[in-house]
C-alpha cells in the first residue's frame, strides 16, 4: 500500500479550497486500490502533529498555502516539507501558490518586502530541489520563488481548479430570470479587509455604483456565494442597488458542478473570491476578477488575461468595470477561446504526476 498525505486548507466549507482537494481525489482514485490517501489541514497546529513517517509521499496541495498572512513564504510550511525529506519521505508541490505580497511588486518586481535568512534559503532550495514534482499556480508565484533564491526549475502548473470539467448542460439549473433577460453573475464576500486598499466598505460602495450602472444598461444581477461567511456582506451590497427588483440573492452553497451549471445562464461574471473566476472559466463564461490580493493577479497572468483583473484599490473601479463589460460583449468568443486553450494546457500539466504514479 502506497500512502499519501495531502496538505490543504480543508474543513471550513469554503468551496474554493474544497474543490481543489476534490480535483486531486478524482485523479488520485484513478491510480487504484494500492494507493491510500489521507488529509491534513495546513495550519501549524495540525502539521506539527502529523505523523509524516507514516507516509510515502507528502503533497502540498492547491491554494495559497505556500504563504501565510505574515509571510509570503510561510516558514513552517517549508519546515514541514523539509522534515519529511529528513525522514526520507518523498514530497510534491501540486498547484500551490503565493499570496500576501504587496501590489507594488507586481509591476516593479522588487523583493525587498521579503526578508530571509541564509539558513531558510538553504532549506527552501532543498525542498524544491528534492521535490519529485514542483508546480505552482502562476507566473507571479514562480517569480517570487526565483527571486528569493530557488535555483531549481519550478513549473507553472496552474491552479488545480483547471481540472474542473464543464458541465455543458445549463439545464442542470433552471434559468434565474426570464429567458430574454441579460444576467450578470456576481460573487461577493469578505476577506476581513485584508485586501488591496484595506477597506471593504469603500470597495463595496464603488462596486455598488458599477452594478447600478449595469442595471441601468438593462442587466439583471444574480448574487451567489462561495462561503457561508460571505452571505452577510452580499446582503449588504445587494441592499445598495437602486432597483431592488433587478437582482436575486442566492443564499445556498452549491457544489462546483451545480454552480458552473448556474453560471452558464450568465452573460459574464464579476467575482471577488478567486475560485469563483476559475469556476467561470471552467464553465466557459467570461469573467471580471476583483483582484483583492496577489493571487488574483497570479491567476489572470497565468491565462494571459490580466486585463480582466481590476485591483480593489482602484478609485475608478466602476468605470473600469463598465469598460470591461463593453470589451467582453465585443470579444466574448475570443476570450472564451483563450480561457479554453489555457485550461487544456494546465490540465495536462496537473495530470503529469498521476501519469507517473505520483513517483512512488
N, C-alpha and C positions, 0 to 999 in steps of 0.2 A: 504493500500500500504506500503510495506517494502522498505525503501530507503537505498541504499548502495553507499558509496563513495570509489572509487578505487584510490589509490595514486601510480603514476608511472612516469618514465621519458618518457613522451609521447609528440609527436608533432614535433619531429625533423627528422622524416622519417628514423630513424635508425631501420633496420629490427629486430635486436635482441630484443629491448625493445618493439617494436610494436607487435611482435609475442607473447610475454608473456601476454600482455593485451588481444590479440585475444584468447589465450588459456583460460583466465579467463572468457571472454564473452561467449565462447562456452559452458562452464559448467554452467554459470550463467543463460543463457536463457532457460536452461532445467528446471529451477525452476518455470517457468510460469509467467503469467501476473501480479501476485500480488507482483512481485519484480521489482524495478526500479533502474537502475544503472547510476551513474554519474562518471565523471573522473576529477581528478585534478593533475596537474604536481607537482612533488615532490620538486621543487625548493622553497626556503623560501618565495620568493615574492608572490607565488601563495598560499602556505599553510597559510600564515599569513592572507590572505583574504578569505579563505574558511570558509563558514558558517557551521561548524561542527554540530551545533544544529539542522540542517535540516535533519539529517540522523540517521538511527537506528544502522548502522554498518559502521565503517571506516576501510578499508582494506589497509594495507601496502603491495603493490604488489611485483612482481618479479623484479630482478635487484639488483645492489649493493647499494640500496637506504637506507640501514641502515648506510651507510658510506658516506663520502664526501672527497674531495681531501685533506682537512686539518684535518679530524677527522675519524679514523677507525670506531668510533661510533658517528654519527652525532647528536649533542645536539638538534638542532631544530626539527629533526625528532622525537626524544623521547619526546620533549616538546609538539609537535602536538598531539601525541597519548595520552600523559598524560592529555592534555587539553580536549580531547574527553572524557576520563574517568571522569574528573571533571564535565562534562556536563551530566553524567550518560548515555553515549553512549557506545555501545559495540565496541571493536576493535579486529582486527585479523591481524596476520603477516603471509603472504602466499608466501613462497618461496623466501623471501628476502635474501640478502647476504651481506657479509662484504668484503671490498677491502681496498686498500691503507695501507697495512700492510707491514713492512719490510720483505724481503725474509728470513732473518735470523730466524725469528720467526717460520717458517715452520719446521725447523729442531731442534731448541732448545727450542721452546715454551716459550720464555721469554716475559713477559708482560710489561717490563719497558718502552716501547715506548708509552704506553697509560696512560696518567695522568688524573685521575678523582677525583672529589670531593665526599665527603660523601653524599651531597645532590643529586648529579647526580646519584650516585649508588642507592640511595633510590628510586629515580624516575624511573630509569631503571628497578629495581626489581618490582615496582608497575605495570609498563607496561606489563612485561612478566607474572607476577602473575595473572593479571586480564584479560589478552587477552583470548578470548574464544577459540582460537587455535593459536599455535605458531609453525611455521615451517620455517627453514632456509635452504639455498641452499646446504650446505655441512658440513663436519665434522670440517673444519677449522673455519668456521663462528660460529659453535656451541662452539668450544673450546675457542675462544676469549670471547664470552659472559660469559661462565662459569668462565674463569679466571679473568674477570673484576668484578665478584661477583653476576651474575644472579643465583639465587637459584632455581627457578622453572625449571622444565624439559623443554628443548627446543628440539623439534623433528627435525631430519634431514628429510625434506620433499622432497629434490631435487628441482631443478630449474623448474619453470612452463613449460619450453620447453620440459620436458619429456612427456607432454600431446600431443605433436605433433604426428600425425598418419603418418605412412609410406605410401607414395602414391602408392607403389607397382609397378605401371606401368611406366617403364622408357620411354616408347614411348610417354609420355606426352611432352617429349623434344627430338628433333632429336639428333642423335649421333654427338658430336662436332668434331670428326675427322673420318678417315676411320675405318671401323668396326674392323679391326685387330690391331689397334693402342692401345698401353698401355698408358692410360691417367691418370695424377695426377691432381686433382683439387686443386688450390692454392688460398687462400684468403689472401689478404694483405691490409694494410691501415695504419692509423696513430692513435696514442694516444698522439700526440704532445710531444713526448719524455718523457712522464710520464710512463716510463717502467723500469723494472729491467735492469740495465746497463746505463740508462739515455740518450742513443744516438741511435735514429732510423737509422741514416745513417750508423753507424758501423754495426748494426744488418742487415741492407739491403745488405751490401757488403758480409757479411758472408752467408746470405740466398741465394744470387745470386750464390755464389760459390757452395752451395749444389744443387741448381736447375741445374746448368751447369753439375755437375756430374751425376745427374739423367737423363738428356738429353743424355749424353754420354752412359748411360746404356740402352738407347732405348725408353725412355719415351717422351710423349708429355705433355705439360703444358697448363692447361686451367685456366686462371685467372678470378675470379669473386669477386664482391664486396658486402658489406652489407650496405654501407652508401655512399652517393654521395661524401663526403669529402675524401673517400678512393681512389677515381679514380686516382688522380694525382700521389700519391705515388706508386700506382700499375703500372702506365705507366713508372715511373722512374725505378722501379725494372725490369719490362719486358725488358727495353732497355739494361739491363746489361746481358741478355742471349746471349751467344756467337753465337748460331744458332738461328737467328731471324725467321726461318721458323718452329721452333719447338714449337711455342706457339700460343694461341689465347687469346685475352683480351676482355672479355665481359663487355661492359660499362653499361649494363642495370641493374636496380634494380628489382629483382624478388620477387614475393610472396614466402612465405615459401614453399608452395606445389610445385611451379614450380622449386625452387632451389633444393629441395630434389629430384625431378624427374631428374634434370640435374646431380646431384651427383651420381645417380645410374649408370652412364656411367663411373665412375672413379674407378680405382683400389684402391685408397685411397685418402684422402685429407690432406693438410697441411694448418693450419688455424691460422691467427693472432687474429681475433676477436673471442671472447668467443663463441657466439651463432652459429657461423659457424660450430664449432665442435659439438654442440648439434644437429644441423640440420643433420650433417653427421651421428651421432649416430642414429637419428630417421630414416634415410634412409638406415640404416644397412650397412654403408660404413666405414671401419676403418679410423682413423684419427691420425694425429700428431698435438698436440696443441703447438703453440709457446707461452709459459707461460710468458706473459709480466707483469702480476701483480698477486697478491694474489688470485684473483677469479679463475684464470685458474687452479691453484693447488687445490683449493677447489672443483672444478668440477671433475678433474681427480681422486682425492681421493674418491669422492662420489661414483664412479663406480669401485673403486679398480683397476684402470688402470693408476696409477701415472707414470708408466714408459713411457707412450705415451706423456707426457708433458715435454718439454725442455725449461728451463729458457732462457730468451732472453739475459742474460749477459754471457752465456757460450761461451768461446773463441773457443772451438772446436764444435761449432754448426753444421757445415757441416758434420763432422764425425758422430755426434750423429744422424743426420737425415738419413744418409746412413745406419747406423746400424739399425735404426728402420724400414727403408724400407725393409731390409732383414728379420727382425723379422715379420713384417706384412705379407710378402709373405708366410713365413713358417707357421704362426699361425693365418691366417685370419679367419678361421671358428671358432676357439676358442675365438678370440677377439670379433667377432660378437655375439657369444653366451653370453659372459659376458655383452656386451652392452645391449642386448635384455632383459636379466634377470633383470638388474638394471632398465631399462626403465619401465618394467611392475611393479616392486616393487614401484617405485616412483610415477607412475601413480595412483596406488591405494591410496597412502598417500595423494597426492594432491587433490584427489576427495573426501576425507573424509568430509571436511566441507560442501560440497554441498549435500552430502547424509544426512546431519543433517539440511538442510535448512538454512545454514550459521548461525545457532544457534540464529535466530531471529524469 
